[in-house]
Amino acid sequence: MRFAAIGLDHRHIYHLVGGLIDAGAKCVGFDPTTSDPRVLAGFRERFPELAPAHRETLMADPSIDIICSAAIPSERAAIAVAAMRAGKDVMVDKPGITSFQQLEEVRRTVNDTGQIFSICFSERFIVPSTEVALRLIQDGMIGEVIQTVGLGPHRLNKAIRPAWFFDASQFGGILVDIASHQIDQFLTFTGSENAEIVSSGIGHFGTETAADFQDFGEVLLQSERASGYVRVDWFTPDGLPTWGDGRLTILGTRGTIELRKYVDIAGRSGTDHLFLADRHGTRHIDCSGEPLTYFRRFVADVRDRSETAMPQAHVFTVSRLALEAQSRARLISPGGDR
């Protein structure tokens, strides 16, 4: 399996390339074009053996099976469409789609070509504790899941962000950009194929950025079988020893699971802490050694033309719901005039 990287604008490209290599695929080149030279420098440092090549050369190479991309978010769909039209399957960083027009174009291209369009929702696919949580749910440990609460705080790091990061027309808005993670998790952990946006809001509360930058967002969504709440923000305090205290609480009819994905502020070291409460009591599970499965399943899907990593319909449903939440969001921004 051969792949190439086009779109080195976000550091998540390191996960995409590294994950595919670990899954047995061979990276045969990358387009060095970038909006952030620091990302390119980090890429060269991590993958010094990889050779640069022009985007057109990589797209035209019939031996390349996969294109992966972490381009500027608003440009990812166009790269994906071009790659699929060239006979290649695609893996992009989230958000892979930033407008309804892009959603329809990507969906039409998938239907026309039969190629795979996958979005790497990293807050699930590169987090071992989510693998364990899903297995516990499938084993019936907490009964039927009836609600999820997903929190996605991030550290702003304004000084190292490129200009597009602060332009909603390029990153899609906070609910498209970040909340797609939590929408993906809601559908996955509740076993829902679809949902509706009940309400959503966006706001600007900080003083470090322009008043039109969305630094807070929330979504309430429901399916026929469950409800979910999402909160995302750019307010991780400097004292936290990681970029965000990402949490997921899963309520079942016979128990609960809480994931503290990146840090346990109570003092346990490391990442991927799972707390389970059921009829037998409470316990902490260290999930940090759990193998990740998304990348090897994706490579198998490319080989077998299957959908084991993520159903194609799921990708489009998550994207559509994120776009709907963003487009309907109410402004809840008392700090907007600062």
C-alpha positions in Angstrom: 0.0 0.0 0.0 1.5 3.3 -1.1 0.4 6.8 0.0 1.4 10.4 -0.2 0.8 13.5 2.0 -0.6 16.7 0.5 -1.4 19.6 2.8 1.1 20.2 5.6 -0.7 23.0 7.3 -1.6 21.4 10.7 0.4 19.3 13.0 -2.2 16.5 12.8 -0.4 15.5 9.6 2.2 13.8 11.8 -0.6 11.5 13.2 -1.9 10.7 9.7 1.5 9.9 8.2 2.8 8.1 11.3 -0.4 6.1 11.7 -0.4 4.9 8.1 3.2 3.9 8.3 2.7 2.0 11.5 -0.2 0.2 9.8 2.1 -1.0 7.1 1.6 1.5 4.3 4.6 3.1 2.6 4.8 6.9 2.2 6.3 7.6 -1.2 6.4 11.4 -1.0 4.9 14.7 0.3 4.1 18.1 -1.1 6.1 20.6 1.0 3.7 23.5 0.3 2.5 24.9 3.7 1.0 27.9 5.3 3.1 27.2 8.4 6.8 26.6 8.0 7.0 25.2 11.6 4.7 22.3 10.6 6.9 21.5 7.6 10.1 21.7 9.8 8.4 19.3 12.3 7.5 17.0 9.5 11.0 16.8 8.1 12.3 16.2 11.6 9.9 13.3 12.2 10.2 11.8 8.7 13.7 12.6 7.4 13.6 9.7 5.0 10.6 11.0 3.0 11.2 12.9 -0.3 9.3 16.0 -1.4 7.4 16.1 -4.7 5.0 18.4 -6.5 1.3 17.9 -5.8 0.5 17.3 -9.4 3.1 14.6 -9.6 1.7 12.8 -6.6 -1.9 13.1 -7.8 -0.9 11.7 -11.3 1.1 8.7 -10.0 -1.1 5.6 -10.6 0.9 3.6 -8.0 -0.2 5.8 -5.1 -3.3 4.3 -3.4 -4.0 6.9 -0.7 -3.7 10.7 -0.3 -3.7 12.0 3.3 -4.1 15.7 4.1 -4.1 18.2 6.9 -4.3 21.2 4.7 -6.0 24.5 5.6 -9.5 23.1 6.5 -11.4 25.0 3.8 -9.0 23.4 1.2 -9.2 19.8 2.3 -12.4 18.9 0.4 -11.0 20.1 -2.9 -7.8 18.1 -2.4 -9.9 15.0 -1.5 -12.1 15.4 -4.6 -9.1 15.8 -6.9 -7.5 12.7 -5.3 -10.7 10.6 -5.6 -11.1 11.7 -9.3 -7.5 10.5 -9.8 -8.5 7.0 -8.4 -7.1 7.4 -4.9 -8.7 6.9 -1.5 -8.5 9.8 1.0 -7.8 10.3 4.7 -8.1 13.9 5.9 -7.8 15.6 9.2 -10.9 17.0 10.8 -12.7 19.1 9.7 -12.7 17.5 6.3 -15.6 19.6 5.1 -16.3 23.2 6.0 -19.4 24.1 3.9 -22.7 22.4 2.7 -21.5 22.9 -0.9 -18.3 20.9 -0.1 -20.4 18.2 1.6 -22.4 17.7 -1.6 -19.4 17.7 -3.8 -17.5 15.2 -1.8 -20.6 13.0 -1.4 -21.2 13.1 -5.2 -17.5 12.3 -5.9 -17.7 9.3 -3.6 -20.8 8.1 -5.4 -19.2 8.6 -8.8 -15.9 7.1 -8.1 -16.4 4.5 -5.4 -13.4 5.8 -3.6 -13.1 6.1 0.2 -13.3 9.5 1.9 -12.3 9.2 5.6 -11.9 11.9 8.3 -9.6 11.1 11.1 -11.5 12.2 14.2 -8.3 12.1 16.3 -10.1 12.6 19.7 -11.5 9.0 19.1 -9.1 7.3 16.7 -5.8 8.2 18.3 -7.1 7.9 21.9 -6.7 4.4 23.4 -9.3 4.9 26.1 -12.0 5.3 23.5 -11.2 1.8 22.2 -11.6 0.4 25.7 -14.8 2.3 26.3 -16.4 1.1 23.1 -15.5 -2.5 24.0 -17.0 -2.2 27.5 -20.2 -0.8 26.0 -20.4 -3.5 23.4 -20.0 -6.1 26.2 -23.0 -4.6 28.0 -21.1 -3.3 31.0 -23.2 -0.2 31.5 -26.4 -1.2 29.8 -28.0 0.9 27.0 -26.3 4.2 26.5 -28.7 7.1 26.8 -26.5 10.2 26.9 -23.0 11.4 26.3 -21.4 14.6 27.5 -18.3 15.5 25.5 -16.0 18.3 26.5 -13.3 19.5 24.2 -11.2 22.3 25.7 -8.1 23.5 23.8 -5.2 25.8 24.6 -5.1 28.8 22.3 -1.3 29.2 21.8 -2.0 32.3 19.9 1.7 33.1 19.1 2.2 29.9 17.1 -1.1 29.9 15.2 -1.1 30.7 11.4 -3.4 33.5 10.1 -6.0 31.0 8.8 -6.6 29.7 12.3 -8.4 32.9 13.2 -10.5 33.2 9.9 -13.8 31.3 10.2 -14.1 31.2 6.4 -11.0 29.0 6.4 -11.4 26.9 9.5 -15.2 26.6 9.3 -16.2 27.9 12.8 -15.6 26.4 16.2 -18.4 23.8 16.0 -17.3 22.6 12.6 -13.7 22.6 13.6 -13.8 21.0 17.1 -17.3 19.8 17.9 -17.2 17.4 15.0 -15.1 15.2 17.4 -17.9 15.1 20.0 -20.6 14.6 17.4 -18.7 11.6 16.1 -18.4 10.2 19.6 -22.1 10.7 20.3 -23.2 8.8 17.3 -20.6 6.0 17.9 -21.1 5.4 21.6 -24.9 5.7 21.5 -25.2 3.5 18.4 -27.1 6.2 16.5 -27.1 6.4 12.8 -28.5 9.9 12.7 -29.4 12.8 15.0 -30.9 16.3 15.1 -29.4 19.5 16.4 -31.8 20.7 19.1 -29.8 23.9 19.8 -26.3 25.3 19.4 -24.4 28.4 20.4 -21.1 30.1 19.8 -19.4 33.0 21.6 -16.4 35.2 22.1 -15.4 35.7 25.7 -11.6 36.1 25.6 -9.4 39.2 25.4 -6.5 37.8 23.3 -8.3 37.6 20.0 -10.5 39.8 17.8 -14.2 39.9 18.7 -15.2 37.8 15.7 -13.1 34.8 16.8 -15.3 32.0 18.2 -13.6 30.7 21.4 -16.6 29.0 22.9 -19.3 26.7 21.5 -21.9 24.3 22.6 -24.4 21.8 21.0 -27.4 19.9 22.3 -28.3 17.0 20.0 -30.7 14.0 20.1 -31.3 10.8 18.2 -34.2 8.5 18.6 -32.4 6.6 21.3 -30.2 9.1 23.1 -29.2 12.7 23.8 -25.9 14.4 23.9 -24.3 17.7 25.0 -21.1 19.1 23.6 -18.9 22.0 24.9 -15.8 23.1 23.1 -13.6 26.1 23.9 -10.1 27.7 23.7 -9.7 28.3 27.4 -7.3 25.7 28.7 -5.3 27.4 31.5 -1.6 27.6 31.2 -1.2 25.6 34.4 -2.6 22.4 32.9 0.2 20.1 31.8 -1.4 19.3 28.5 -3.2 21.1 25.7 -6.7 20.3 27.0 -8.6 18.3 29.6 -10.7 16.4 27.1 -13.4 14.4 28.8 -16.2 12.1 27.7 -19.0 11.0 30.1 -21.2 8.1 28.9 -24.4 7.4 30.8 -25.9 4.0 30.6 -28.9 2.4 32.1 -26.7 0.2 34.4 -23.6 2.3 34.8 -21.4 5.2 33.7 -18.0 5.6 32.0 -15.9 8.7 32.2 -12.8 9.2 30.0 -10.1 11.7 31.1 -8.3 11.4 27.8 -5.2 13.5 28.3 -4.7 14.2 32.0 -6.0 13.1 35.4 -6.0 16.3 37.4 -6.2 14.2 40.6 -2.6 13.2 40.1 -2.3 9.9 38.2 0.4 10.2 35.6 0.0 9.7 31.9 -3.0 9.7 29.6 -6.1 7.6 28.9 -7.8 7.3 32.2 -11.1 5.5 32.2 -13.4 5.5 35.3 -16.2 2.9 35.4 -19.1 2.8 37.8 -21.5 -0.1 37.6 -23.5 -2.5 39.8 -20.2 -4.0 41.1 -18.6 -0.8 42.3 -16.1 1.7 40.9 -12.7 1.3 39.3 -10.0 3.1 37.4 -8.6 1.5 34.2 -5.3 2.6 32.7 -6.0 2.4 28.9 -2.7 3.9 27.7 -1.4 0.6 26.4 -4.5 -0.3 24.3 -3.6 -0.7 20.6 -5.2 1.7 18.2 -7.1 0.2 15.3 -8.3 3.0 13.0 -5.2 3.2 10.7 -4.8 -0.6 10.2 -8.5 -0.9 9.6 -8.4 1.9 7.1 -5.5 0.2 5.2 -7.5 -3.0 5.2 -10.6 -1.1 3.8 -8.5 0.2 1.0 -7.3 -3.3 0.2 -10.7 -5.0 0.7 -13.1 -2.2 -0.4 -14.8 -2.5 3.0 -15.9 -0.1 5.8 -14.4 -1.5 9.0 -12.6 1.7 10.1 -15.7 3.9 9.8 -18.9 3.6 7.7 -18.8 6.1 4.8 -22.3 7.3 5.7 -21.1 8.1 9.2 -18.5 10.5 7.9 -21.1 12.5 6.0 -23.6 12.5 8.9 -21.0 13.9 11.3 -20.0 16.6 8.8 -23.6 17.5 8.1 -24.6 17.8 11.8 -21.5 19.9 12.5 -22.4 22.2 9.7 -26.0 22.4 10.9 -24.9 23.2 14.4 -22.6 25.9 13.2 -25.1 27.5 10.8 -27.9 27.6 13.4 -25.7 28.7 16.3 -27.0 31.5 18.5 -24.5 34.1 19.6 -24.0 33.9 23.4 -21.1 36.4 23.6 -21.2 39.0 26.4 -17.5 39.6 25.8 -18.0 40.3 22.1 -17.6 44.1 22.5 -14.4 44.0 24.4 
